[in-house]
């Protein structure tokens, strides 16, 4: 009889219920919340569905992320910066840099929106984080998940802060339509929001081919640490614009992109075990990320107002908010808020300039931090 009871006890000990604590149940509820936002509300479902399921899975079966577990090897690809770099290649293959080429002043708006990153960097010091931790956290302000993962991995945050940083970054990317509009409306007048911008000039094929080559040459020579991100972004864009490698363009922007999103999203979600996630430091990271994102949006809009003043009303300040690198959602939000003020206003193409400039700007910010700390 005792032998039979021992067998039952051993079986009970092997179930998931035996190892679950209240913290695991809290994280499972968080996973369900992210699933709801993705499925019911449509907030970045391609990212939040795998992230939320990874979060759900790891808090029922923690060993899946430990060495030897399936998602451990996915997560290593994050730490080694492989998946973020491949994501950038896919983004490059999907992105038309024409609006930025047609209006180079958009670079200034993209740069202004990176102010949130540096503001959060100094605030992180006040909250008790060291230099590398502050840098890894602050990059959330760029609303760029792959860059956040890339920088956290390079700075050695893989076993500590990468999970919370990545989840915060992707969460804020998903919540761009919720967070940005109130800030944009607060900092602009209705008259400014109604400003109609001139149609952008046509961009030649030669310009589009030369752009990724020149950007890579200039940026990587100045900041070699940006090569994995900027290099892959521009390689993907060269695939798109050169016109002779259609198969590579289609693969990079479709099949490869979606495979990488599955691997990256699921492994990021699986990094949020209750033991690693439910800490005071996580709450600080989430708060700093929100501050960084809000400051970046505000800085972009305020610089847009300056450009509006300098150009005597030719620039709608709303496009400055698109300087955060959530492509193309931030540009769509600029369009939406502008259309609310005047349904005939069409800002999308003008907003795409700062938006794609923000992708480059966030990668440059990450490379700057790597250079400061001597990481290659």
C-alpha positions in Angstrom: 0.0 0.0 0.0 2.8 2.4 0.9 4.5 1.6 -2.4 1.3 2.5 -4.2 1.0 5.8 -2.3 4.6 6.6 -3.1 3.9 6.2 -6.8 0.9 8.5 -6.5 3.0 11.1 -4.6 5.7 10.9 -7.2 3.2 11.4 -10.0 1.7 14.4 -8.1 5.1 15.9 -7.6 5.7 15.7 -11.4 2.6 17.7 -12.3 2.9 21.4 -13.0 0.7 22.2 -10.0 3.3 21.0 -7.5 5.8 23.8 -8.5 3.4 26.7 -9.1 3.3 29.6 -6.6 1.1 32.6 -6.4 3.7 34.5 -8.5 3.3 32.1 -11.3 -0.5 32.6 -11.3 0.0 36.3 -11.5 2.3 36.0 -14.5 -0.2 33.7 -16.2 -2.9 36.4 -15.7 -0.5 38.9 -17.3 -0.1 36.4 -20.2 -3.9 36.3 -20.6 -4.0 40.1 -20.6 -1.5 40.3 -23.4 -3.4 37.7 -25.3 -6.6 39.7 -24.9 -4.9 42.9 -26.1 -3.5 41.1 -29.1 -6.5 39.1 -30.1 -9.5 41.2 -29.0 -8.0 44.7 -29.5 -5.6 44.0 -32.3 -2.5 45.5 -30.6 0.5 44.2 -32.6 -0.8 40.6 -32.6 2.2 39.3 -34.6 4.3 40.2 -31.6 2.0 39.9 -28.6 0.5 36.5 -29.5 3.9 34.6 -29.4 5.1 36.8 -26.5 2.0 36.1 -24.4 2.1 32.4 -25.1 5.8 32.2 -24.2 5.0 33.9 -20.9 2.1 31.6 -20.3 4.2 28.5 -21.1 7.3 29.4 -19.0 5.2 30.0 -15.9 3.6 26.6 -16.2 6.8 24.8 -17.1 9.8 26.9 -16.0 12.4 24.4 -17.2 11.5 25.1 -20.8 13.8 28.2 -20.7 16.5 26.5 -18.6 19.6 25.0 -20.3 18.5 21.9 -22.2 14.9 23.3 -22.6 13.5 24.1 -26.0 13.2 27.9 -25.6 16.7 28.1 -24.0 18.2 27.8 -27.5 15.7 30.3 -29.0 16.7 32.7 -26.2 20.4 32.2 -26.9 19.8 33.6 -30.4 18.5 36.8 -28.8 21.5 37.0 -26.5 23.9 36.5 -29.5 22.1 39.4 -31.3 21.2 37.1 -34.2 17.4 37.4 -34.2 17.4 41.2 -33.7 19.8 41.6 -36.6 17.6 39.4 -38.9 14.5 41.3 -37.9 16.3 44.5 -39.1 17.0 42.8 -42.4 13.4 42.1 -42.8 12.4 45.6 -41.8 14.8 47.0 -44.4 13.3 44.8 -47.1 9.8 46.0 -46.2 10.7 49.7 -45.8 10.5 52.5 -48.4 13.0 55.1 -47.5 11.7 57.4 -50.3 9.9 59.8 -47.9 13.1 60.3 -45.9 15.2 60.8 -49.1 12.6 63.3 -50.5 12.7 65.3 -47.2 16.1 64.9 -45.5 15.0 67.3 -42.8 13.0 64.3 -41.4 16.3 63.1 -40.0 16.1 66.0 -37.5 12.7 64.9 -36.3 13.9 61.3 -36.0 16.9 62.5 -34.0 14.8 64.7 -31.7 12.5 61.8 -30.8 15.6 60.0 -29.4 15.7 62.5 -26.6 13.5 60.2 -24.5 16.3 57.6 -24.6 18.8 59.9 -23.1 16.4 61.4 -20.6 15.5 57.9 -19.3 19.3 57.0 -19.2 19.9 59.7 -16.6 16.7 59.0 -14.7 17.8 55.3 -14.4 20.8 56.4 -12.5 18.6 58.2 -10.0 16.6 55.0 -9.6 19.7 53.0 -8.7 20.7 51.3 -11.9 24.3 51.2 -13.0 25.6 52.6 -16.3 25.1 49.5 -18.5 21.7 48.7 -16.9 20.6 52.4 -17.4 21.7 52.2 -21.1 19.8 48.9 -21.7 16.7 50.2 -20.1 16.7 53.6 -21.7 16.6 52.3 -25.3 13.0 51.3 -24.7 12.2 54.9 -25.4 12.9 54.3 -29.1 9.9 51.9 -29.2 12.1 49.4 -31.0 12.0 45.9 -29.5 14.8 44.3 -31.6 17.2 47.2 -30.7 16.3 46.8 -27.0 17.1 43.1 -27.2 20.3 43.7 -29.2 21.6 46.3 -26.7 20.6 44.3 -23.6 22.4 41.2 -24.9 25.5 43.1 -25.9 25.7 44.8 -22.4 25.4 41.4 -20.7 21.8 41.8 -19.4 20.7 38.5 -20.8 20.3 36.7 -17.5 18.8 39.6 -15.5 17.0 42.5 -17.3 16.6 41.4 -20.9 13.2 39.8 -20.3 11.5 42.8 -18.6 13.2 45.2 -21.1 12.0 43.3 -24.1 8.5 42.9 -22.8 8.3 46.6 -21.9 9.6 47.7 -25.3 7.2 45.5 -27.2 4.3 46.5 -25.0 4.9 50.2 -25.6 5.3 49.5 -29.4 1.8 47.9 -29.2 0.4 50.7 -27.2 1.6 53.5 -29.6 -2.1 54.3 -30.6 -3.0 54.7 -26.9 0.0 56.5 -25.5 0.9 59.0 -28.2 -2.4 60.8 -29.2 -3.0 62.5 -25.8 0.6 63.8 -25.8 0.3 65.0 -29.4 -2.9 66.9 -28.7 -1.7 68.4 -25.5 1.4 69.9 -27.2 -0.3 71.2 -30.4 -3.1 73.6 -31.2 -6.0 72.6 -33.5 -4.7 75.1 -36.1 -1.3 73.3 -36.1 -2.9 69.9 -36.4 -4.9 71.1 -39.5 -1.7 72.1 -41.4 -1.5 70.4 -44.7 1.9 69.5 -46.0 3.1 69.7 -49.6 3.3 66.4 -51.6 6.8 64.9 -51.5 8.9 65.0 -54.6 9.4 61.8 -56.6 12.6 59.9 -55.7 14.6 58.3 -58.4 15.6 54.6 -58.4 19.3 55.6 -58.3 18.7 57.6 -55.1 17.0 54.7 -53.5 19.9 52.3 -54.4 22.6 54.7 -53.2 20.8 55.5 -50.0 21.5 52.2 -48.1 25.1 52.1 -49.3 25.8 55.7 -48.2 24.0 55.4 -44.9 26.0 52.2 -44.1 29.2 53.8 -45.1 28.7 56.9 -43.0 27.1 55.4 -39.9 29.3 52.3 -39.6 32.5 54.2 -40.2 31.5 56.7 -37.4 30.0 54.0 -35.1 31.3 50.5 -36.0 29.2 49.1 -33.2 26.0 49.8 -35.2 27.1 47.5 -38.0 24.9 44.5 -37.0 21.7 46.5 -37.0 22.3 49.3 -39.5 24.2 46.9 -41.8 21.3 44.4 -41.9 18.7 47.1 -42.2 20.4 48.6 -45.2 21.2 45.2 -46.7 17.5 44.3 -46.6 16.6 47.7 -48.2 19.2 47.2 -50.9 17.5 43.9 -51.7 14.2 45.8 -52.1 15.5 48.7 -54.2 18.1 47.2 -56.5 15.4 45.3 -58.3 17.5 42.2 -59.3 17.0 40.0 -56.2 13.2 39.7 -56.0 13.4 36.3 -54.4 15.7 37.6 -51.6 13.4 40.6 -51.0 10.3 38.3 -50.7 12.1 35.9 -48.4 13.5 38.5 -46.1 10.3 40.5 -45.8 7.9 37.5 -45.6 9.0 33.9 -44.7 12.2 34.8 -42.9 10.7 37.7 -41.1 7.8 35.7 -39.7 9.9 32.8 -38.7 12.2 35.2 -36.8 9.2 36.9 -35.2 7.9 33.5 -33.9 11.3 32.6 -32.4 12.0 36.0 -31.0 8.5 36.6 -29.6 8.2 33.2 -28.0 11.6 33.3 -26.4 11.1 36.9 -25.1 7.8 35.8 -23.5 9.5 32.8 -22.0 12.1 35.0 -20.4 9.4 36.4 -18.0 9.3 33.7 -15.4 7.8 34.8 -12.1 11.2 34.6 -10.4 12.8 36.9 -12.9 9.9 39.2 -13.6 8.1 40.0 -10.4 10.7 42.3 -8.8 10.8 45.9 -7.9 13.4 46.5 -10.6 10.8 45.3 -13.2 8.4 48.0 -12.1 11.2 50.6 -12.4 11.9 49.4 -15.9 8.3 49.6 -17.0 8.0 53.1 -15.5 11.3 54.3 -17.1 10.2 52.8 -20.4 7.0 54.8 -20.3 8.8 58.0 -19.3 11.3 57.5 -22.2 8.6 56.8 -24.7 6.5 59.8 -23.6 9.6 62.1 -23.6 10.6 60.9 -27.0 7.1 61.6 -28.4 7.0 65.0 -26.8 10.5 65.9 -28.0 9.5 65.0 -31.6 6.4 67.1 -31.5 8.1 70.1 -29.9 10.9 70.0 -32.5 8.1 69.7 -35.1 6.7 72.9 -33.8 10.1 74.6 -34.1 10.3 73.4 -37.7 6.7 74.7 -38.3 7.8 78.1 -37.0 11.0 78.2 -39.1 9.2 77.1 -42.3 6.3 79.6 -41.6 3.7 76.9 -41.2 4.8 74.4 -43.8 5.5 71.5 -41.3 2.7 69.9 -39.3 4.2 69.3 -35.8 2.3 66.0 -35.6 4.7 64.2 -37.8 7.4 64.7 -35.2 5.8 62.1 -33.0 6.5 59.5 -35.7 10.3 59.9 -34.9 10.0 57.0 -32.5 10.9 53.9 -34.5 7.6 52.0 -34.3 7.3 51.5 -38.0 4.7 52.1 -39.5 2.4 52.4 -36.6 3.7 55.8 -35.3 3.3 57.3 -38.8 -0.3 56.0 -38.9 -1.0 57.6 -35.5 0.3 61.0 -36.9 -2.1 60.5 -39.9 -5.0 59.6 -37.6 -4.6 62.5 -35.2 -4.2 64.9 -38.2 -7.3 63.5 -39.9 -9.3 64.0 -36.7 -8.6 67.7 -37.0 -9.3 67.8 -40.7 -10.6 64.7 -42.5 -9.0 65.9 -45.8 -5.5 66.1 -44.2 -3.1 63.4 -45.4 0.1 63.2 -43.4 1.1 59.6 -43.7 3.8 59.9 -46.3 5.3 63.0 -44.6 5.3 61.1 -41.3 7.0 58.1 -42.8 10.2 60.2 -43.2 10.7 60.8 -39.4 9.4 57.3 -38.7 12.1 55.5 -40.7 14.7 58.0 -39.6 13.8 57.0 -36.0 14.7 53.4 -36.8 18.2 54.6 -37.8 18.3 57.0 -34.9 17.6 54.3 -32.3 20.2 52.0 -33.8 22.7 54.8 -33.6 21.8 55.5 -30.0 22.4 51.8 -29.2 25.7 51.9 -31.0 26.7 55.1 -29.0 26.1 53.3 -25.7 28.1 50.3 -26.9 31.0 52.6 -27.9 30.8 54.4 -24.5 31.2 51.1 -22.6 33.7 49.7 -25.0 31.6 46.8 -26.1 32.1 45.4 -29.6 
